Amino acid sequence: MRAVFVLMMALALAGCSKLTEANYAKLKTGMTIEEIEAVIGSADKCEETLGFRACEWGSEEKYIRVKYLGEKAISLSKKGLN
């Protein structure tokens, strides 16, 4: 049972490891959703309104947020990255 817990924690931390300053620096406006996801993985949540999409990776304390118009990133923001 303990081995399963350790494995689950390792997998959870591996997903968070993509939220770094180094990976954020690779993101650029104009990138497609697929290009962004190739760097930091699938978003934890996305919302769409009037042709805009806002996606977030992480939590309130540590995140990367990307806003898209159509298929292209138009805004990038971050908080708490190492």
Number of C-alpha atoms within 10 A of each C-alpha: 5 7 8 9 10 11 11 12 11 11 11 11 11 11 14 16 12 17 23 17 14 11 15 18 8 10 17 16 14 15 15 17 19 12 15 22 13 10 14 20 15 16 17 10 11 14 10 12 7 7 9 15 19 18 18 19 22 19 12 10 9 15 18 23 17 24 22 21 16 13 15 20 22 17 14 16 11 18 15 14 16 9
